[in-house]
Amino acid sequence: MPSQPAPYQRVLLEGVPYWKDVTGNIYYYESSAFPSAESRICLGTESSGLFADWQTRLETTLSGYRTAAVSRPRH
């Protein structure tokens, strides 16, 4: 039985990690686990770059991250 290709490939564009699907869409990279169809956030395409509203698309996720972030003591 032939193996199926992974649904996403991790790519670096200008040093920033993204998930890329087989059609060339790029998605927010949150962890090393593939995003689900419900959780993925499309930020643009590999051929044309980020969408003009990429910041708006990440606003909710970024707000949640900032709320959950806590400072850590440095040694």
C-alpha beads as a LAMMPS data file, in Angstrom:
LAMMPS data file: protein, C-alpha beads

75 atoms
74 bonds

1 atom types
1 bond types

-500.0 500.0 xlo xhi
-500.0 500.0 ylo yhi
-500.0 500.0 zlo zhi

Masses

1 110.0

Atoms # bond

1 1 1 0.000 0.000 0.000
2 1 1 1.536 3.380 -0.963
3 1 1 2.104 5.812 1.857
4 1 1 0.143 9.037 1.779
5 1 1 2.008 12.322 1.925
6 1 1 1.647 14.418 5.073
7 1 1 -1.187 16.950 4.858
8 1 1 1.191 19.794 5.740
9 1 1 4.853 20.547 5.392
10 1 1 6.735 22.849 7.755
11 1 1 8.392 25.629 5.789
12 1 1 10.432 28.680 6.750
13 1 1 9.645 31.903 4.926
14 1 1 12.043 34.705 5.809
15 1 1 12.975 32.735 8.918
16 1 1 9.384 32.336 10.191
17 1 1 7.863 28.831 10.442
18 1 1 4.533 28.110 8.734
19 1 1 2.555 25.050 7.754
20 1 1 2.062 24.674 4.006
21 1 1 -0.545 22.435 2.393
22 1 1 -0.286 20.755 -1.016
23 1 1 -2.039 23.690 -2.723
24 1 1 0.541 26.198 -1.452
25 1 1 -1.581 27.868 1.241
26 1 1 0.401 28.809 4.339
27 1 1 -0.984 28.551 7.847
28 1 1 -0.100 29.819 11.305
29 1 1 2.476 27.552 12.939
30 1 1 1.531 27.080 16.580
31 1 1 3.170 23.756 17.387
32 1 1 4.850 20.793 15.777
33 1 1 1.464 19.020 15.621
34 1 1 -0.420 19.454 12.346
35 1 1 -3.301 21.925 12.632
36 1 1 -6.820 20.572 12.353
37 1 1 -9.220 21.837 9.712
38 1 1 -11.076 23.679 12.490
39 1 1 -8.021 25.252 14.138
40 1 1 -5.853 26.235 11.198
41 1 1 -5.478 29.903 10.331
42 1 1 -4.636 30.608 6.694
43 1 1 -2.264 33.566 6.460
44 1 1 -1.511 33.603 2.751
45 1 1 0.008 31.581 -0.040
46 1 1 3.553 30.568 -0.732
47 1 1 3.462 32.178 -4.185
48 1 1 1.976 35.578 -3.243
49 1 1 2.968 35.909 0.415
50 1 1 0.910 36.956 3.408
51 1 1 -2.606 38.301 3.022
52 1 1 -3.019 42.023 3.732
53 1 1 -5.198 41.156 6.752
54 1 1 -2.921 38.519 8.288
55 1 1 -2.735 40.448 11.574
56 1 1 -6.525 40.545 11.858
57 1 1 -6.677 36.788 11.235
58 1 1 -4.264 36.201 14.150
59 1 1 -5.788 38.763 16.526
60 1 1 -7.881 36.335 18.608
61 1 1 -5.089 33.771 18.885
62 1 1 -2.501 36.406 19.769
63 1 1 -4.791 37.969 22.378
64 1 1 -5.301 34.562 24.015
65 1 1 -1.556 33.908 24.011
66 1 1 -0.820 37.263 25.630
67 1 1 -3.463 36.673 28.310
68 1 1 -2.053 33.232 29.160
69 1 1 1.595 34.317 29.131
70 1 1 3.251 34.719 32.512
71 1 1 6.621 36.186 33.299
72 1 1 9.370 33.801 34.369
73 1 1 12.245 34.618 36.666
74 1 1 15.606 34.774 34.954
75 1 1 18.705 33.431 36.620

Bonds

1 1 1 2
2 1 2 3
3 1 3 4
4 1 4 5
5 1 5 6
6 1 6 7
7 1 7 8
8 1 8 9
9 1 9 10
10 1 10 11
11 1 11 12
12 1 12 13
13 1 13 14
14 1 14 15
15 1 15 16
16 1 16 17
17 1 17 18
18 1 18 19
19 1 19 20
20 1 20 21
21 1 21 22
22 1 22 23
23 1 23 24
24 1 24 25
25 1 25 26
26 1 26 27
27 1 27 28
28 1 28 29
29 1 29 30
30 1 30 31
31 1 31 32
32 1 32 33
33 1 33 34
34 1 34 35
35 1 35 36
36 1 36 37
37 1 37 38
38 1 38 39
39 1 39 40
40 1 40 41
41 1 41 42
42 1 42 43
43 1 43 44
44 1 44 45
45 1 45 46
46 1 46 47
47 1 47 48
48 1 48 49
49 1 49 50
50 1 50 51
51 1 51 52
52 1 52 53
53 1 53 54
54 1 54 55
55 1 55 56
56 1 56 57
57 1 57 58
58 1 58 59
59 1 59 60
60 1 60 61
61 1 61 62
62 1 62 63
63 1 63 64
64 1 64 65
65 1 65 66
66 1 66 67
67 1 67 68
68 1 68 69
69 1 69 70
70 1 70 71
71 1 71 72
72 1 72 73
73 1 73 74
74 1 74 75
